[in-house]
Amino acid sequence: MIAQPPRRFVYRQAALEKFGPAVDTLAALLTVGDPLADDLLEATKQLPSGALHDLVERALKLGIDRVPDAPRELKALFAELDHIPAWVDKHALERGGELLFRAGWLGGLALACSLLYGYASPGGNKPLVFSGRLEQQTPRRLIETSRFVEATCHRNGLLRHGEGFAITVKVRLMHAHVRRMIAKSGRWSVEDWGLPANQHDMGATGLLFSFVVIETLARFGFELSEEERHLYMQLWRYSGYLMGVHPEVLPAGYLDARRLAELIATTEQGPDDDSRRLSRALFATGESPRRSTPAAEAKARRLVKIGQGLIRGALGEELADNLDVPRHAYRHVFPVLRGGIARFERATRRLPEAAQLEIKRRAMRQGQAYWSMMIGAADWALTFAPPDGLLGLNAKIAAAASQRGATLASVARPR
């Protein structure tokens, strides 16, 4: 039996009957941060602006042993980062990302679906609302996320000197900065939400990039082999390790991930007003083309509507409605696309192996070109630097924090 978990954690008794002791383990992780990253920030808080960033950059490029002035907390962090667990599958680091790239632009749409699943969590979405990272800086955040995913999935991107490795470390420290700023703001309710960017939510985020992407591509009609699923899950398992995710919420494989996803869904409420605000901000970004001409704007709006129709099909009507995904005629595109992809996948499986491999190579080249194009849309350097402050606090959260207890503890429908 654990102490009273944060109020966002609902249906505990029902979850215990289905999942057993793992329920209380998950609840406890709502109040756990990232000790190595958090200790590093605390130890270096008096350093001049940019000094920690420079130390991290040197450690990433040269190795921690070549940074003689590194504080012991930075050495402790890199001792973990430089350690490669015995379970790491080198084959997965080479080929795990192929699953995403061969899906082409639909891989990008699967990522959008995974972000919407994340927004649907009324507890997990609160750091995004407090920091303003998505509602006020949506384009920057989305491209940074796309770059993080692309670099992770790039062949050997998570090797020690790969770009995916470096970006993951920077994102981990960015999370620690945001956690620290929100916790010290005096406007965050630990009793309601747990710690900002806690281990529970870090594990859930890992599921979004791994398990949810697999499930979404399958809903789009892709036939994903057992090997593809395994390699992709192992790739993101190592990414989670580098991100500092607790082993209890770092699934060993696809079936573990499914069970964890079901457990999290059982103990959460459905989407709230912040979920819908973030969803609308996501779609609004796509409606603003870089070249603002009447024709470009009309095309952008049409593409967004097509995307909304496909996303509605992937999410299901109920969740799509709860996230304010518009319901219009483009929703009928989903079954047509799904059927076409499924037929193509079945036809490809009947071809000789050499022909199958060539089709896959072409699809991957096109997919990688798509991701490069999307990331190249940025008009700024992708530094993955932490925000300077809290940009867009939702006043309703601060004003109503004391009233949330009864609401969060009441009967709520899990997703």
N, C-alpha and C positions, 0 to 999 in steps of 0.2 A: 504494500500500500504506500502511495506517495503522498506528499503534501498536496494541498489543493492546487491543481494545475491552473494555468491562465484560463480565463472565462471563455476564450475562443474555442477551447477544447471541449467539445460536446459529445453526448452519447457514449460516455466512457463505459458504462455498465454493459450496454449492448455490444460495444466493441470487444470488451473483455470476454464475453461469451463466445465470440467468433474467433478472436485472434490471440487470446491469452495474455501472458505477461508482456508481450511486445507492446501492448497498448500503453502501459505505464512507462516503459522505456522511451517510447516516442514522446509522451507528454513531458517527461523530464527534460528532453532535449530542447523544448521551447525556451528554456532559461539558460541554455549553454551557448556561448559564442565560439570564437576561434582563439583559444588561449595563446598559441604561438604568435599569431598576427596581432592580437590585442595587446599582448605584453610588449611587442616591438614598438607599437605606436605609443604606449605609455612611457617606455624607456627613452624614446627619442622626441618627446613632445617639446623639449626645450631647444632642439636643433633649429638652425635657421631654415627658412622656407626653401624647399627644394633639396635639402641636404639628404634626407632619407631616400628620396627618389634617385639621387646620384649614387648613393651607396648600393641600392638595389640594382641599378643598371650595371654598375661595375661587377657586382656579384654574378649577375646573369651572364655577362659577356666573358668575364675572366675566371670565374669561380670564386667561391668565398675565401679560399686560401690566399687569393691574390688581393684581398681587401684588408690590409693590416689594421686599419682603423675601424673595422666593423665591430659594433657593439655585440655583446654575447647573445642578445636576443635575436639579432640578425643571423648569427652563426647557428643558433638553435633552429631557426626556421629553415635555413638552407641544409642543415643536417637531415631534416625530414624530407625536403624537396629532392636532395641528391640521392636519397635512399630509394632504390627500386624494389618494391615488394616482390616476393617470390611468385605471386600470382599474376604479375604483369605478363601479358601475352604480346611478345614483340611482333607477331604476325598481325595482331589487331592494330598495333600502331602503324603498320604499313598499309593495311587494307581496310580497316574498320570504316573509314569515311566513304568508301566506294558506294555504300548503300545510299547515302544522301546525295552524292554527286550524280549518280545515274538517274535519279529522279528529276533532274533538271530544275526548271522553275517551280515544279510542284514541291521540291524540297524546301524552297523558300516559303511556299504557302503552308507546308507542314510546320515550319518554324513559327509562322504567324499563329497557327492554331495552338501551338504549345505555349506561346506567350499569353494567348487568351485564356487557356486553362489556368495559367499562373495568376492572371488578373482575377479569375473567378474565386480565388481564395481570399475571403475577407480579412484574414489575419496576415497572410503572406504579402498582400498587396500594399499594406500600410507603409513600409519603408519607401516604396516608390512614390507614394502620395506625399509623404513628409519631405522627401528630398527634392521633389519636383523633377526627378530624372526622367519621368516618362510624360507627364502631362505638359510640362513647360519646355522640355528638351527632347521631344519625341524623336525627331529625325536623327539627332546625334546618338541617342541611346540605341535606336534600332540598328543603325549602321555599325556601331561598336559591337552590339550583340552578334550581328551577322558576321563581322570580321572574326570575332572570338570563335564562332561555330566553324567558319571556313578554315581558320588556322588549325583548329583542333582536328578537323577531318582531313586536312592535307596530309599526304603521305609522310609519315615520320614527323609530323608536326609537334608531337609531344615528346620527342627525344630531347635530351638535356639542352641542346642548343637550338632547338626548333622554335619557330615563331609562336606556335601554339603553346609551348611550355612557358615562354616569357610572358605572353598575354595572360595566361591563366594566373601566374604569380601576381601580375599587376592588378587583375580583377579581384583576386583574393584580398589584397591590401586595400583596394578601393572599398570593398565591402566592410572591412574593418574600420576605415575612416567614416563611412556613413553610419555604421553602428555606433561609433563613439560620439559623433555629432548629435545623432538623434537621442541617444541615451542621456547626454548632458544638456539637452535643450530644455528639460523640465516640462515638456509637453507630451511625453510618451507614457502610456500606462502599461507597466509590466504586468500588472494584475489582469489586464484585459488581453494583451497580445503576446506576453513573453518578451524576451530580448529582441531588439531589432536585428534582422538578418541572423536569426538563430539557427542552430543545427537542424532542427526540424524542417525549417524552410529551405535551408541549403540542400538538404537531401531531396526535398520536393522539387527544387529547381533542377537538380541533376536528372530527375525523372522526366522533366519537361523536354530536355534536350536529347534524351535517350529513348525511354520507353514510349513516351507520348508521340515522338516523331515516328517510331516504328508503327505504332497503332494507326496513326493518321495516314501514312503511306499505304498501309494495308486497306484502309477504308477507301482510298482513292483507286484501288484496284490492282496495286502492285503485288506480285507474288514474291514474297521475300523468303529466301531459303533459310533453313536453320543455321547454316554457316554465316550468312549475312547478319542475321539477328545477333548471333553469338559475338562476332567480331565487333559489331557496332556497340553492343552493350559493354564489352570489355574495354573498348576505347574510352567510353565515357566513365567507366568505373575508375580508370587511372586518372582521368581528368578530375573526377571528384576527389580522389586522394590528394592530388596536387592542390586542389582548392581548399583542402582542410576539412572535408566532410567526415563526420564521425562514422566509424565502421558500421554502427547499427543502422544507419540509413544510407549505406553504400552497397547497393544490391550486387550480389555475386554473379547474377545472370538475369535473363529475361523473366523467368518464373518468379524469382525473388522480387524483381521490380514490380511485377503485376500484383503480388501480395501486398507490398508496401504501398502501392498506389491505392489499392482497395482500403487499406487500413486508414490512410490519410483522409480519403474521401468520406469514410464512415464517421470520422470525428470532426468534420468541418461543416459549417453552415454553407448555404448557397451564396451566390454572388450578391454583393451589396451595391450601394450607389457609387462607391469608389470604383468597383469593378466595371460598372457601365461607363463611368467617366474615362477610365483608361482605355476601354474598348473603343469608344468614340474617337479618342485622341489617336489611336493606332490607325483607324481608317482615314481620319482627316489628313494624316501625313501623306498617304498615297494620292490624295486629290490635289496636291500642290506640286506640279512638275517643275523641273529646274528652269525650263524655258516657258515663261508664262505668256502663251498666245492662246487665243480662243480655241484653235484646233487642238493644241496640246492639252489644254484644260479639259476639253470635251472628251478626248481620248483617255485622259487620266481618270475622269469620273466613270467612264464606261469600264475600264479595267478594274477599278475598285469594286464596282457592282458585280462584275464577274467573280472576283475574288470573294466577295461577301457571299455570293450564291454557293460557291464551292466550300467555303468555310462553314456555312450553315449546314450543308450536307454532312461534313465531317464531324461537326460538334453534336449534331442532333438538334431537333426543333426546340426542345425544352431549354437546353443550356444556351442555345443561340438567342432565344427570346430573352432569357434572364441577363444576357450580356448586351442587349440592344443591338444585335446584328440585324440590319434591316432585312425585312422579308419582302422580296420582290420577285419578278418573273425570272430573274437570273438563277434562282435556286434550282430551276429545272435543268440547268447545265450539268449539275452534279451527277445524276444517274447516267446521263449520256457519256460524260467523260469517264466515269467509273467503268461503264461497260466497254468503252473503247480500249482503255488501258488493260482491262482484264483479258480481252480477246487478243490484244497484241502480246501480252505476257504469255498466254497459252500457246500462241502460234510460235513464239520465239523458242519456247521449251522443246518444240518438236524438231527444231533445226539441228544440224550437226553441231558438235561442240565448238568447232572453230568459228562457225558463223555466229553462234551465240556470244562468243568472246568478242568478236569484232563489233557486234551491235552494242555490247556493253561498253567497249572502249569509246565508241562514238558518242554514246549517251553521256559518258563521264566527261569527255572533252567539252561537250555542249554545256553540261552542268557546271563545270568549273568556269567556263566563260561567263555563264549567267551570274555566278557568285562574284566573279571579278568585276563585272559590270555594275552590279548592285553596290559593292563596296566602293567602287570608283566614283560613285555619285557624291561622295563626301567632298565638301569644299573646305575641309579643315583636316589637320593632322590627327590621326587616331592614336592618342597618347594613353588612353585609359587612366587618365589622372583622376583623382578623387575630386568631387565638387568642393568649391570654396566655402559653401555654406548651405543651409537649408533654404531652398528656393521657393517652394510652393506649398506651404502648409495649408492643409484643408482645415479651416477654422472649426468646422463641425466636429472634427475628431477631438480637438482640444476642449471645446466647450462641452461636449457630451460624454467625455471619458468617464466621469463619475456616475453617469446614468447607464453605462453600457453593461454593467454587471448583470442586472436583471434580464436585460434583453438577450445577452449572450448565453445565459444559463437556462433560458426558457426553451421550450421544445422548438426545434428548428429542423427543417427538412434537409438531410444530407444530399450532396450531389451524387 
